Amino acid sequence: MAQRHTIILMQPTPNRATRTFMDYESVPAAMDGICGMFEKRLKEANPNLRNITYDISDLYKYIEALTDMSALVFDPSIRAYAPFDRSWIKQQAFQRLKRLAKN
C-alpha cells in the first residue's frame, strides 16, 4: 500500500469553505505532509523557539482537533480509491514516525 497515490481530504474548521485536499504519490508522503502541516502550525504558535519537539499524542490531538480528515488511497485491484478514516491516518502517521526514528 505504501506506493499508492493518496489524497488527504481535510476541513480544519467547521466553516465548509475551509475544505481542502492534498494529493501525494504514496501513503508515506501523505503522512510526511500531515506531519509537516502540524510542524508548521507549531512553528507559527511558537515563533521564538528554534527547536520544537513533539510526541505522537500531540500529533493525534492536532488530527482530532480538525473538523474532518480522511484519506483516499488508490487500490489497483479495484481501479478505484478506497476510503480511510482519521484513526487509520493516525496509525499510518505513527508507523511512519516510528520508521523515521529508526533511521
Solvent accessible surface area in square Angstrom, and as a share of the most:
residue,aa,sasa,rsa
1,M,103,0.46
2,A,50,0.39
3,Q,146,0.65
4,R,71,0.26
5,H,50,0.22
6,T,0,0.00
7,I,33,0.17
8,I,0,0.00
9,L,67,0.33
10,M,13,0.06
11,Q,15,0.07
12,P,40,0.25
13,T,57,0.33
14,P,114,0.72
15,N,90,0.46
16,R,163,0.59
17,A,89,0.69
18,T,44,0.25
19,R,133,0.48
20,T,66,0.38
21,F,127,0.53
22,M,43,0.19
23,D,79,0.41
24,Y,45,0.17
25,E,133,0.60
26,S,9,0.06
27,V,6,0.03
28,P,25,0.16
29,A,36,0.28
30,A,0,0.00
31,M,1,0.00
32,D,57,0.29
33,G,18,0.18
34,I,0,0.00
35,C,8,0.05
36,G,34,0.33
37,M,46,0.20
38,F,11,0.04
39,E,65,0.29
40,K,128,0.54
41,R,127,0.47
42,L,34,0.17
43,K,127,0.54
44,E,104,0.47
45,A,75,0.58
46,N,52,0.26
47,P,104,0.65
48,N,145,0.74
49,L,104,0.52
50,R,233,0.85
51,N,130,0.66
52,I,46,0.23
53,T,126,0.73
54,Y,58,0.22
55,D,83,0.43
56,I,47,0.24
57,S,50,0.32
58,D,52,0.27
59,L,0,0.00
60,Y,64,0.25
61,K,135,0.57
62,Y,24,0.09
63,I,0,0.00
64,E,92,0.41
65,A,81,0.63
66,L,13,0.06
67,T,59,0.34
68,D,72,0.37
69,M,3,0.01
70,S,30,0.19
71,A,0,0.00
72,L,48,0.24
73,V,2,0.01
74,F,62,0.26
75,D,30,0.15
76,P,74,0.46
77,S,98,0.63
78,I,110,0.56
79,R,207,0.75
80,A,42,0.33
81,Y,85,0.32
82,A,23,0.18
83,P,105,0.66
84,F,49,0.20
85,D,84,0.43
86,R,46,0.17
87,S,56,0.36
88,W,30,0.11
89,I,0,0.00
90,K,36,0.15
91,Q,109,0.48
92,Q,47,0.21
93,A,0,0.00
94,F,80,0.33
95,Q,62,0.28
96,R,51,0.19
97,L,46,0.23
98,K,87,0.37
99,R,131,0.48
100,L,79,0.39
101,A,87,0.67
102,K,159,0.67
103,N,157,0.80
